[in-house]
Amino acid sequence: MNSMPFPDLQDKIVLIYLANQCDEHNVVLENPRFEQQGDKLFIVGEFAEGTTANDWAAGIHTAVAWSNVEQYLVFNSLDEYFNRVSMAHENQTLQ
């Protein structure tokens, strides 16, 4: 079986929608990368500043099991992420 290469996420911001979770549980990662831990694949990185309530987790290392990811969006920078979120709020289209 041929495995597909992982996307290059270096220097990107990734918004992760978790399967079977409400939007309040979305994760925004800085420095994302894929990592094998045991027999499971994870996307790991740090919580991006300004993306958690009161920034209590900003900069904290976290890992999300790739099998729990329903969808993900890739942004070139944190500024781009915030600009897109702002547009969605203005248009009332934020998911």
N, C-alpha and C positions, 0 to 999 in steps of 0.2 A: 504494500500500500504506500503510495506517495503522500507525504505530508505537505500541506501547504505552508509557505513561509508566513511568519507573523508580520503584521504591519509594523513599519518603522515609526515608533511613537516618540523618538528622541526629541526633546525640546518642545513637546506638544502638551496641551491640556486635554484631558479626556473626561467627558461627562458620561457616567455609566448609569443606565437604567437597569435596576435589578428585577429579575423575574418575580412575579407575584408580590410585588411591594408597591406601596403608594409612592408618589413623587417625593415625599418628604424624606425618603430613604435613598435618594439618588446620591451618587458619590462623584466628586470632582477631584481628579488626581493631577498633580504635577509630577514630572519626572517618571511617567509611567513606563513600565516594561513588563515583559512576560517572564515568569519564573516557575519552574517545576518544583513543587514541594511534596515529597513523597510520591504518590501516584496521581496527584492532582495538579492541574495547571492553574496558575493564579496570574492576575494582572496586579502588580504592586506599584506603589508610589507613595507620595505624601498628600494629605488633604491640602487642597489649595486655599490660600488665605482669602478670607471674605466669602467662603462658600458654606460654612457651618454656622449654626446659631451662636452668636457671641464669639465666633472664632475659637471656640474652646479646643478644637482639634487641629487647628492650622499647623502645618509642618509635621504632624505626627505620621509616622510610617504606617501604612495599612496594606492589606492584601484582600482582594475579592476573588473568590473562586470563579474561574471563567465559565463554568457550567451554570452559574447563577446570573450571568449577564444576558439580558433580553435584547438590549440595544446599546450602542455607544456612539457618541459624537466626538469628533476630533477637531480641536481648535488650535490655531497657530500660536496663540498667546492667551494669557489671562485677560488682557484688555479686550481681545476679540470675544471671548466668552461673555464678559460682562456687557459688552455692547449688544450682543445678540440677545441676552437675557433681558436687557432694557427694552429692546425693540419688541420682544414678545410680550412684555408687560404693557407697553404702550398700545399694542394691537390686541391685547387680551387673548393672546393665542398660546400662552405658556402652558405646556403640558405638565 
